[in-house]
Every structure is written in C-alpha cells, then in structure tokens.
Amino acid sequence: LRDAAAETISILPTIVSQLPASIDPEAASIHHFKDLAPLRPEDCPGFELPAGESVTKRKGTRIRVLDQDSFDAALDLQPGITARSLLPAPLSTTSNDDDQTKSAHPSTSPTNTPTPPPPIPKPVALLNLANAYHPGGGWLNGALAQEEALCYRSTLSLSLHKNLYPIPLLSALYTPHVLVIRSALSAGHSLLLPTPPGTPITQPQGTFRPADAEITRYKIRTVLRLAASKGHTKLVLGALGCGAFNNPPDEVAHMFAEVLREEEFAGGWWEDVVFAVMDNARKGEGGRQGDGNFGIFWRALDGLVV
C-alpha cells in the first residue's frame, strides 16, 4: 500500500494538468456547525419514495446499508459521471428557417432561439471518516482505514491542506471535486487511467461518554446540513469513528437514525442515502445478523424512511 500511495502521488500532477480549469481537486473549505444555518423546509426538494413502495406519495428517503467500499457505493448511485459531465453545456440554438419561410412577417421572427442547457448534476456527497489531526490519516505509511482507502483511490489528498489542521471540533472539510483514479482494493487496485492515530472518544469498555455522544450527534448534523446546503441529493455515509477510533458501532448507528429523523432533515432532502459499511466480523460471524459493523448498521438503519 505504500507503493500504491507513492504511485498515486506521482500521477496526480498529470491528472490535474488535464482537467478543465473549473475542476479544481485542490479546492477545500472548512465549515463549523454554528456557521451553517438550519435547513429551511421551503428549500427542501421534497423527494418522494419511488413507485412500488408500500407507502405511496410519501416524501422522504429510504435508507440502505451496504457492505461495500465507499467509492464503489457512490459510483453505483451515479454511474457514468465524469469531470467533463460537471461542466456547463454550451447554449444550443434552434434554427427557425422553415418558420420564417411560412411567416408573412419574417422580420418579426428570431433567427435563432437559444435553448437553455440542462442543469449540471451534483456529484454524490461522500462522508470521509477523516483523521482530525493528520491529513489522510496514515495512508502514506500503508495504513488502511476508510480515509486511507479514499486517498489511495482518488485525488482527495490534494485537498487536505495542512493549514486546515487540526480540524476544529464540530467542523467539516468540504471538497467539491474528488476524482476516482483507481479501482477498489478488492478489484485489483489498478489505475483507471492510461497513465499517528487520534485519541478515541470512548470509555475503555467501548461506550460513549455522555458529552462525547452529544458531540457525535452534532458532527452528524454538520455533515447532513453541509451536504444539503451545497445541493447534494445523493449521500454515501459510513460508520463514523467505528474503526481505528473504536467508537461503539451500535451507538453510532442509532445516533445516525436519531438525527436523520429530526424535523430539520425531514421532508425529502435526499433522493438516495446509502451507508457503505465494510463487514469487519470474523469469518462465519458476519452478514446482516452478524456482529460486525455492517450487521449492526444494517439492523439499525436499512429500510428507515427519513
């Protein structure tokens, strides 16, 4: 994995040089919860459950929990999206020559009618379970948690500027442009182009202290509020702090469910919400009813309508 990190770093300048000027993988901004205005019901797009659901015409989103890599889940939510697809389309014109020929007053008919371009799709918003102190965690040293996996596979590391660290409590870094350049580790980790841990916030027995539990709820609110305020309608979330930081997955999963059901986030803010949670259970003890993070999150969140 150290070799993969070195290869990624070496190829990123070439990738960036080929991007349109409006796509900047180094762009990043920091947002604190207190500076993010609460979501307003009148701004909610009001997504409805798809046809075939038992409850029809209900506004909301049914959550899914997948045993899947975060980037793979995002690519499945929005297949075919590329850097080029995020560029504004040029105005097209429609000729009215035939209409002018038939018109008794051709001088009053416009020669060309501009056609507005279709709206630019917002890419999937993906939650990076970031190390608050070290950009990219331990990816340069071959570590492998969720953030490191993202850095190996993408341009994410370019936006993790040292001057933004440590990330203040209840703050989030927003990176608008992240390009996936490598397949998942399970799929060979091949390029898709031709060319120290922080302090856990748990007690020794693996349960939250009351104050830290409330902090985690605010972290979740920050992520949801930021994603919605930036116009993202498809989300990939994850098991926040349930890897190297040893947060209790059962409590974290139920906190996500609790916050997602709060009034601020009701009414159909998102078209699709997926939790990408890799199954870390021992062999034979995993799956939906298993003891791993995937099973715990699946039982708490899969099928929940928010």
C-alpha positions in Angstrom: 0.0 0.0 0.0 2.9 2.3 0.5 3.8 1.7 -3.2 0.2 2.5 -4.1 0.4 5.8 -2.2 3.7 6.7 -4.0 2.2 5.8 -7.3 -0.9 7.9 -6.6 1.2 10.9 -5.6 3.4 10.6 -8.7 0.5 10.5 -11.1 -1.7 13.2 -9.6 0.1 16.2 -11.2 -0.5 14.6 -14.7 -4.2 14.2 -13.9 -4.6 17.7 -12.6 -2.9 19.2 -15.7 -5.5 17.6 -17.9 -8.6 18.9 -16.1 -10.7 21.8 -17.1 -10.0 25.0 -15.2 -13.3 24.8 -13.4 -12.5 21.4 -11.9 -10.1 22.0 -9.0 -9.2 19.0 -6.9 -7.2 21.1 -4.5 -10.2 23.2 -3.6 -11.4 22.8 0.0 -13.2 24.8 2.6 -13.9 24.4 6.3 -17.3 24.7 7.9 -18.3 24.8 11.5 -21.7 23.7 12.7 -22.5 27.1 14.3 -21.9 28.8 10.9 -24.3 26.6 9.0 -27.8 27.9 9.0 -30.5 25.3 9.8 -32.2 23.9 6.7 -35.4 25.6 5.8 -38.4 23.5 4.9 -39.3 25.8 2.0 -35.9 24.9 0.4 -36.4 21.1 0.6 -36.7 19.5 -2.8 -39.3 17.1 -1.5 -38.1 13.8 -2.9 -40.8 11.0 -2.7 -40.5 7.3 -2.1 -40.3 5.5 -5.5 -43.3 3.8 -7.1 -43.9 0.4 -5.7 -43.3 1.3 -2.1 -45.9 0.3 0.4 -46.5 3.9 1.2 -47.1 5.9 -2.0 -46.6 9.6 -2.5 -44.8 9.9 0.8 -42.0 12.4 0.9 -38.7 11.0 2.2 -35.8 8.7 1.5 -35.5 5.0 2.4 -32.0 4.4 3.8 -29.9 1.4 2.6 -26.9 -0.1 4.3 -24.4 -1.9 2.0 -21.3 -4.0 2.7 -19.4 -2.0 0.1 -16.4 0.3 -0.5 -17.5 4.0 -0.1 -16.4 5.0 -3.6 -18.0 1.9 -5.2 -21.2 2.8 -3.5 -21.0 6.4 -4.8 -20.3 5.2 -8.3 -23.3 2.9 -8.2 -25.5 5.8 -7.1 -24.4 7.9 -10.1 -22.9 5.7 -12.8 -21.1 7.4 -15.7 -20.4 10.7 -14.0 -17.0 12.2 -15.1 -15.2 15.5 -14.6 -16.5 16.5 -18.1 -20.1 15.8 -17.1 -19.8 18.5 -14.4 -19.1 21.3 -17.0 -21.8 23.6 -18.1 -23.2 22.7 -21.5 -23.0 25.3 -24.3 -26.1 27.1 -25.3 -27.6 25.4 -28.3 -29.6 27.2 -31.0 -32.6 26.1 -32.9 -33.0 27.4 -36.5 -36.4 28.8 -37.4 -35.7 29.0 -41.2 -38.8 26.9 -42.1 -41.0 29.1 -39.8 -39.6 32.2 -41.5 -40.4 30.9 -44.9 -44.0 30.3 -43.9 -44.4 33.5 -42.0 -46.0 36.6 -43.5 -43.7 38.7 -41.3 -40.3 37.1 -41.3 -38.7 40.2 -39.8 -40.6 39.6 -36.6 -39.3 36.0 -36.1 -36.0 35.5 -34.4 -33.4 33.7 -36.5 -32.2 31.5 -33.6 -33.8 30.6 -30.3 -31.3 29.7 -27.5 -32.1 26.5 -25.7 -31.2 26.6 -22.0 -28.6 23.9 -21.1 -29.7 21.1 -18.8 -28.8 21.6 -15.1 -25.4 20.4 -14.1 -25.7 17.3 -11.9 -24.3 17.5 -8.4 -21.9 14.6 -7.7 -22.6 12.3 -4.8 -21.6 13.7 -1.4 -19.4 11.1 0.3 -18.5 11.2 4.0 -14.8 10.9 4.7 -14.3 9.5 8.1 -11.3 11.8 8.5 -8.4 11.9 10.9 -8.8 15.4 12.5 -5.0 15.8 13.1 -3.2 14.1 10.2 -4.2 14.8 6.5 -5.2 11.4 5.1 -4.5 9.6 8.3 -1.7 7.1 7.7 -2.1 6.5 4.0 1.5 7.4 3.2 2.6 4.7 5.6 0.4 2.0 4.2 -2.4 2.2 6.7 -5.9 1.1 5.6 -9.0 2.6 7.1 -11.8 4.3 5.2 -10.0 7.6 4.7 -6.8 5.9 3.6 -8.7 3.9 1.1 -10.2 7.1 -0.3 -6.7 8.6 -0.7 -5.2 5.6 -2.5 -8.1 5.7 -5.0 -8.5 9.4 -5.7 -7.3 13.0 -5.8 -8.6 13.5 -2.2 -5.2 14.1 -0.7 -4.7 17.2 -2.8 -7.4 19.0 -0.9 -6.3 18.0 2.6 -4.1 21.1 3.2 -2.0 21.2 6.4 -3.1 24.7 7.2 -6.7 23.3 7.7 -5.5 21.0 10.5 -6.2 20.2 13.2 -9.9 20.2 12.1 -11.8 22.0 14.9 -14.4 20.1 16.8 -17.8 20.1 15.1 -16.3 21.2 11.8 -16.1 19.6 8.4 -13.8 20.0 5.4 -15.8 20.3 2.1 -14.0 19.1 -1.0 -16.2 19.8 -4.1 -14.1 18.0 -6.7 -12.7 14.5 -6.0 -11.8 12.3 -8.9 -11.6 8.5 -8.6 -8.5 7.2 -10.3 -8.1 3.6 -9.1 -10.3 0.6 -8.7 -11.1 -0.9 -5.2 -8.5 -3.0 -3.4 -10.8 -6.0 -3.8 -10.8 -5.4 -7.6 -7.1 -5.2 -8.1 -6.4 -1.5 -7.0 -5.4 -0.8 -10.6 -5.3 2.7 -12.1 -8.3 3.6 -14.1 -6.2 5.9 -16.4 -3.9 5.1 -19.3 -1.3 6.9 -17.5 -0.4 8.6 14.5 -4.0 7.7 15.5 -6.1 10.2 17.4 -7.5 9.7 20.9 -10.6 7.7 20.9 -13.6 9.4 22.4 -14.9 6.2 24.1 -14.5 4.9 27.5 -12.4 1.7 28.0 -15.5 -0.6 27.7 -16.3 1.0 24.3 -19.3 3.2 25.2 -19.6 6.9 24.7 -19.2 9.4 27.5 -22.4 11.5 27.6 -20.7 14.7 26.4 -19.0 12.9 23.5 -22.2 11.3 22.5 -23.7 14.7 22.1 -20.7 15.9 20.1 -21.1 12.9 17.7 -24.8 13.9 17.2 -23.6 17.4 16.2 -21.0 16.0 13.9 -23.7 14.1 12.1 -25.9 17.2 11.9 -22.9 19.1 10.5 -22.5 16.6 7.7 -26.2 16.5 6.8 -26.6 20.2 6.9 -23.5 20.9 4.8 -24.4 18.3 2.2 -27.9 19.7 1.8 -26.8 23.3 1.8 -24.4 22.5 -1.1 -27.2 21.0 -3.1 -26.2 17.3 -2.9 -29.1 15.0 -3.2 -27.3 11.7 -3.0 -25.2 10.8 0.1 -22.8 8.0 1.0 -22.3 7.9 4.7 -20.4 5.5 6.9 -19.6 4.0 10.3 -18.3 7.3 11.9 -15.3 6.5 14.1 -16.0 2.8 14.3 -12.7 1.6 13.0 -9.3 2.7 14.4 -11.0 5.2 16.8 -13.0 2.4 18.5 -16.4 4.2 18.6 -19.2 1.8 19.6 -21.0 1.0 16.3 -24.3 0.2 17.9 -24.5 3.7 19.5 -23.2 5.5 16.4 -25.7 3.7 14.1 -28.6 4.6 16.4 -27.3 8.2 16.6 -27.5 8.4 12.8 -31.0 7.1 12.9 -32.0 9.6 15.6 -30.5 12.6 13.9 -31.9 11.7 10.4 -35.4 11.6 11.9 -35.1 15.1 13.4 -37.5 17.6 11.9 -34.8 19.7 10.2 -33.9 16.8 7.9 -37.5 15.5 7.2 -39.5 16.0 4.1 -37.3 14.5 1.4 -34.0 16.4 1.3 -32.2 13.5 -0.5 -33.0 11.2 -3.4 -30.8 8.5 -2.1 -28.9 7.8 1.2 -26.6 4.9 1.5 -24.3 3.7 4.3 -21.2 2.0 2.9 -20.0 -0.2 5.8 -17.5 -2.9 5.3 -18.2 -6.1 7.2 -15.4 -6.5 9.8 -16.8 -9.5 11.5 -14.8 -12.7 11.9 -15.4 -15.4 9.3 -18.8 -17.0 9.8 -20.0 -14.2 12.2 -20.8 -11.5 9.6 -23.7 -10.7 7.4 -26.9 -8.8 8.2 -27.5 -10.6 11.5 -23.8 -10.7 12.4 -21.6 -9.0 14.9 -19.6 -6.8 12.5 -20.2 -3.1 11.8 -22.1 -3.9 8.6 -24.7 -6.1 10.5 -25.1 -3.5 13.3 -25.6 -0.6 10.9 -27.9 -2.7 8.7 -30.2 -3.6 11.6 -30.3 0.0 12.8 -30.7 1.8 9.5 -31.5 -0.2 6.5 -35.1 0.5 5.3 -35.5 3.5 7.5 -37.5 6.3 5.8 -36.4 9.8 6.7 
